[in-house]
Amino acid sequence: MTRTADLHVHTTWSDGTDSVAELFAAAQAAGLATLGITDHDTADHWDEARDLLPASMRVLPATEFSTKHPDDDGRLISIHLLGYLFDRENPGVVSEWERMRAERSGRGTRIVENLIAAGYDISLERVTEIAGNSSISRPHIGRALMEIGAVDSVTEAFAELLNEKGPYYAPLRALPLTEGVALVAAAGGVPVIAHGRARGAGAVLTPELIETLIPLGLRGLEVEHPDHDDAARAELSGIAADLGLLQTGSSDYHGTNKTLRIGQERTSDEVVEQIIDLGLIAPFE
């Protein structure tokens, strides 16, 4: 089975460190033919990806939506949802992105203020510079903490200072998972749950819950992901097979913000074609 696609990567339009041009260069060096560029809660990267697309590649325009779902105790668990090939001008999508931009900006500011109050020598101005053309997110704050020597990596910043149980954390009010799936589907897109056994998602993403998302429009599960061990991959693959869902594989590449290689996990070319057939808009090629 040929696998030349990585359907979950990020650029500087959200929390990656590669520009779109740099991302394409890295993808070509890895021998990839298809990319799903999935920056968070925005389609601002789509136009640049289309304009800079190398002749040897194609792009599935996509977005990673932030959603949450309650666990048995009512605690909201973060679930990320990949949406492919949808109408970015859909009123529901536009409204949600406007809300999320404001939410991310306020949340990022609160985390920075918490760190400053605790004595960390960072500034909101510097974090905003690092964020560039995207909303402030935790990786940007992590890079600011690296600059002052508080941590050695963004990964360490998340582990020690920016995690959800830490004293400086501020919550992000995200869309309910059910509404997110329905939103992408209503915009003509292909919803796929991202890394469903990572970062606490396994606590809520039971086979029973996943099955209830199918009538809302869910079409796939990201099975092969760097955060999934063999047992998680086998479990998710079994759930997808039982429920008739597509199975994708992706690196979740963020440039230097994470120690991941672009293309280290891939989606089969056959599944890529199925996603294209299901989507409202055509890939860039």
C-alpha positions in Angstrom: 0.0 0.0 0.0 1.5 3.3 -1.1 1.7 6.0 1.5 2.8 9.4 0.2 0.6 11.6 2.3 0.9 13.4 5.6 -2.5 14.8 6.5 -1.8 16.7 9.7 1.0 19.4 9.7 1.3 22.9 11.0 2.9 26.2 9.9 3.6 29.6 11.3 -0.1 30.5 10.6 -0.8 28.7 13.9 1.7 27.0 16.2 4.3 25.6 13.8 7.7 27.1 13.2 8.0 26.5 9.4 6.6 28.9 7.0 4.5 27.4 4.2 7.5 27.6 1.9 9.7 25.8 4.4 7.0 23.2 5.0 6.9 22.4 1.3 10.7 22.1 1.2 10.6 19.7 4.2 7.8 17.7 2.6 9.6 17.3 -0.7 12.8 16.2 1.1 10.7 13.5 2.9 9.3 12.2 -0.4 5.7 13.3 0.3 3.3 13.9 -2.6 0.2 15.1 -0.5 -0.1 17.3 2.5 -3.0 18.2 4.7 -2.0 21.6 6.2 -4.2 21.8 9.3 -3.4 25.0 11.2 -5.5 25.6 14.2 -9.0 27.3 13.9 -8.2 29.2 10.8 -7.9 28.9 7.0 -5.5 31.8 6.7 -2.8 29.4 5.4 -4.9 28.2 2.5 -4.2 31.0 0.0 -0.4 30.9 0.6 -0.4 27.1 0.3 -2.2 27.3 -3.0 0.1 30.1 -4.3 3.4 28.5 -3.3 2.4 24.9 -4.1 5.3 23.0 -5.9 4.4 21.3 -9.1 5.2 17.9 -7.6 2.7 18.2 -4.7 -0.9 18.7 -3.8 -2.5 20.0 -0.7 -5.8 19.1 1.0 -6.9 22.5 2.5 -7.8 21.7 6.1 -8.1 23.0 9.6 -7.7 21.6 13.1 -10.7 22.6 15.1 -10.5 22.8 18.9 -13.3 21.0 20.7 -14.1 19.5 24.1 -16.2 16.7 25.5 -17.0 16.0 29.2 -15.7 12.9 31.0 -17.8 10.9 33.5 -17.0 13.5 36.2 -18.1 16.4 34.0 -14.5 17.6 33.4 -14.1 18.9 29.8 -11.4 17.0 27.9 -9.7 18.6 24.8 -10.5 16.7 21.6 -9.0 18.0 18.3 -10.9 17.6 15.1 -9.4 17.7 11.6 -11.7 19.1 8.9 -10.8 18.6 5.3 -12.0 20.2 2.1 -14.9 22.3 3.5 -16.3 25.7 2.6 -14.3 28.2 4.7 -16.9 30.9 4.0 -19.7 28.9 5.7 -21.3 31.3 8.2 -21.1 28.8 11.0 -17.4 28.3 10.4 -16.6 32.0 10.1 -18.5 32.7 13.3 -16.7 30.0 15.2 -13.2 31.1 14.0 -14.0 34.7 15.1 -15.0 33.5 18.5 -11.9 31.3 18.8 -9.5 34.1 17.7 -10.8 36.3 20.5 -10.8 33.3 23.0 -7.2 32.3 22.1 -6.0 35.9 22.4 -7.5 36.4 25.8 -6.4 33.0 27.1 -2.8 33.5 25.9 -2.7 36.9 27.6 -4.0 35.4 30.9 -1.2 32.7 30.8 1.5 35.3 30.1 0.2 37.5 32.9 0.2 34.6 35.3 3.8 33.8 34.5 4.9 37.4 34.8 3.2 37.7 38.2 5.2 34.6 39.3 8.4 36.3 38.4 9.2 35.0 34.9 10.9 37.7 32.8 8.8 37.4 29.7 6.5 40.0 28.1 3.3 40.0 26.2 4.9 42.1 23.5 7.6 39.4 22.9 5.2 36.6 22.9 3.1 38.5 20.4 6.1 38.9 18.2 6.8 35.2 18.3 3.2 34.4 17.4 3.5 36.5 14.3 0.5 36.2 12.1 -1.3 33.8 14.4 -3.1 34.0 17.7 -1.0 33.5 20.8 -0.9 29.8 21.8 1.1 27.9 24.4 4.0 26.9 22.1 4.6 30.6 21.5 4.8 31.2 25.2 7.0 28.2 25.5 9.5 29.7 23.1 9.5 32.9 25.1 10.3 30.9 28.2 13.2 29.2 26.2 14.6 32.6 25.3 15.0 33.5 29.0 16.4 30.1 29.9 13.5 29.0 32.0 13.2 25.8 30.0 15.3 24.0 27.4 12.5 23.2 25.0 8.8 23.8 24.2 8.1 20.2 25.3 9.7 21.0 28.7 7.6 24.2 29.0 4.4 22.2 28.5 5.5 19.5 31.0 6.5 21.9 33.7 4.8 25.2 33.3 2.0 25.2 30.7 0.1 22.0 31.2 -3.6 22.0 32.2 -2.8 21.1 35.8 -0.2 23.8 36.3 -0.6 27.0 38.3 -0.2 29.3 35.3 -2.7 27.6 33.0 -5.9 29.4 31.7 -8.6 27.3 30.1 -9.7 27.6 26.5 -13.4 27.6 25.9 -13.7 25.3 22.9 -16.7 24.1 20.8 -18.4 20.9 22.0 -17.2 17.9 20.0 -20.6 17.0 18.7 -21.1 20.6 17.5 -17.7 20.6 15.9 -18.3 17.4 13.9 -21.7 18.8 12.7 -20.1 22.1 11.8 -17.5 20.6 9.5 -20.0 18.3 7.9 -22.5 21.2 7.4 -19.8 23.1 5.6 -19.3 20.1 3.2 -16.1 18.9 4.9 -14.7 15.6 6.0 -14.3 15.4 9.8 -11.6 13.2 11.2 -10.8 12.9 15.0 -7.1 13.7 15.6 -4.9 11.7 18.0 -7.8 10.1 19.8 -5.7 8.2 22.3 -3.4 11.1 23.3 -3.5 13.8 25.9 -6.4 12.4 27.8 -8.7 11.9 24.8 -9.0 8.2 25.4 -10.9 8.9 28.6 -13.9 10.1 26.7 -13.5 8.8 23.1 -15.1 5.4 23.7 -16.3 3.3 20.8 -19.9 4.1 21.9 -19.3 7.9 21.8 -17.5 7.6 18.4 -20.5 5.7 17.0 -22.8 8.5 18.0 -20.7 11.0 16.0 -21.2 9.1 12.7 -24.8 10.4 12.1 -23.4 13.9 12.7 -20.9 13.5 9.9 -17.8 11.9 11.4 -15.8 10.2 8.6 -12.5 9.0 10.1 -10.0 8.5 12.9 -6.4 9.4 13.0 -5.0 6.0 13.9 -1.2 6.3 13.2 0.2 9.2 15.2 3.4 9.7 17.1 1.5 9.9 20.4 -0.1 6.5 19.8 1.6 3.3 21.0 1.0 -0.1 19.3 -2.0 -0.9 21.6 -3.7 2.5 20.9 -3.2 2.0 17.1 -4.6 -1.5 17.2 -7.6 -0.3 19.3 -8.4 2.7 17.0 -7.9 0.6 13.9 -10.4 -1.9 15.2 -13.0 0.7 16.1 -12.6 2.3 12.7 -13.0 -1.0 10.9 -16.1 -1.9 13.0 -17.8 1.5 12.3 -16.8 1.9 8.7 -14.6 4.9 9.3 -11.5 6.0 7.3 -8.1 5.5 9.0 -5.5 8.2 8.6 -1.9 8.5 9.6 -0.1 11.8 10.3 3.0 13.3 11.9 1.4 16.3 13.5 4.6 18.1 12.5 5.2 21.5 14.1 8.7 22.3 13.0 11.1 22.8 15.9 8.3 23.1 18.4 8.1 19.3 18.7 10.7 16.6 18.0 8.7 15.1 15.2 9.7 14.4 11.6 7.4 15.4 8.8 6.1 12.2 7.1 7.1 9.9 10.0 3.4 8.8 10.0 1.4 8.7 6.8 -2.0 8.1 5.2 -2.4 5.6 2.4 -3.0 7.1 -1.0 -6.3 5.1 -1.3 -7.7 6.8 1.8 -6.6 10.2 0.5 -8.7 9.6 -2.6 -11.7 8.6 -0.5 -11.4 11.9 1.5 -11.2 13.9 -1.7 -14.3 12.1 -3.0 -16.2 13.0 0.2 -15.1 16.7 0.4 -17.0 19.7 -1.0 -14.0 21.4 -2.5 -11.1 20.1 -4.6 -7.5 19.8 -3.4 -4.9 22.3 -4.5 -2.8 20.8 -7.3 
